[in-house]
Amino acid sequence: MRATLEWGSELFDLRYFGSEDMVVPAWWIGVFDATGGLRRTAVSPRPDLSPTELTLWLRPLVGFDLAEELVRLVTEAVATTRTERRSATETR
């Protein structure tokens, strides 16, 4: 899962790394400047954060508005993926 958001001259990149290949699944946030340089990065303390917990973890890192928008984007991506999987299963 991934959500990216440009805000001013910065790019905020929120990703969930979790698969059978991952030893330790985790949420990761990267904040990049206009030149593409990584200004800040953080890894969540746990992989199983609810949307509310994810927002609370992100707030000190990116601010209130950006935290809510990034979580909204991730939530929409998850809902879209589930709908697509359900549709694919029903058409078989």
C-alpha positions in Angstrom: 0.0 0.0 0.0 1.2 3.5 -0.8 -0.1 7.0 -0.6 1.8 10.0 -1.9 0.9 13.7 -1.5 2.7 16.8 -2.7 2.3 19.7 -0.3 4.1 22.9 -1.2 7.7 22.0 -2.1 7.6 18.7 -0.3 6.5 15.1 -1.2 5.1 12.9 1.5 5.3 9.2 0.8 3.5 6.8 3.1 4.0 3.1 2.5 3.1 -0.2 4.1 5.8 -2.8 3.7 4.2 -6.2 4.4 4.4 -9.4 2.5 5.5 -13.0 3.0 9.0 -11.8 2.0 9.1 -9.2 4.7 10.6 -10.3 8.0 9.0 -7.4 9.9 6.1 -5.6 8.2 5.9 -1.9 9.0 4.4 1.5 8.0 7.1 3.9 6.7 6.8 7.6 6.0 9.3 9.6 3.9 9.4 13.4 3.5 11.2 14.5 0.4 12.3 18.1 -0.6 11.9 19.6 -4.0 15.2 18.1 -5.2 14.1 14.6 -4.2 16.3 14.5 -1.2 15.0 12.6 1.8 14.5 15.1 4.6 12.8 12.9 7.2 11.9 9.3 7.6 10.2 7.2 10.3 9.0 3.7 10.8 5.8 2.9 12.8 6.2 1.2 16.2 3.7 -1.6 15.1 2.4 -2.8 11.7 -1.2 -3.3 12.8 -2.3 0.3 13.3 -5.9 1.2 12.8 -6.7 4.3 10.7 -7.0 6.3 13.9 -3.7 5.0 15.3 -2.0 5.6 12.0 -3.2 9.2 11.9 -2.0 9.7 15.5 1.4 8.3 14.7 1.7 10.5 11.6 0.5 13.8 13.2 3.8 14.8 14.9 5.7 13.9 11.8 3.7 15.6 9.1 1.0 17.7 10.8 -2.7 17.2 11.4 -4.1 17.9 7.9 -1.5 15.9 6.0 -1.8 13.0 8.4 -5.6 12.8 7.9 -5.2 13.2 4.1 -2.6 10.4 3.8 -4.7 8.0 5.9 -7.7 8.9 3.8 -5.8 8.0 0.6 -4.6 4.7 2.0 -8.1 3.9 3.2 -9.5 4.6 -0.3 -6.8 2.4 -1.9 -7.6 -0.5 0.4 -11.3 -0.1 -0.3 -10.7 0.0 -4.1 -8.5 -3.1 -3.9 -11.1 -5.0 -2.0 -13.8 -4.0 -4.4 -11.7 -5.1 -7.4 -10.9 -8.4 -5.8 -14.6 -9.0 -5.0 -15.6 -8.2 -8.5 -12.9 -10.5 -10.0 -14.1 -13.3 -7.7 -17.8 -12.8 -8.7 -17.0 -12.8 -12.4 -15.3 -16.2 -12.3 
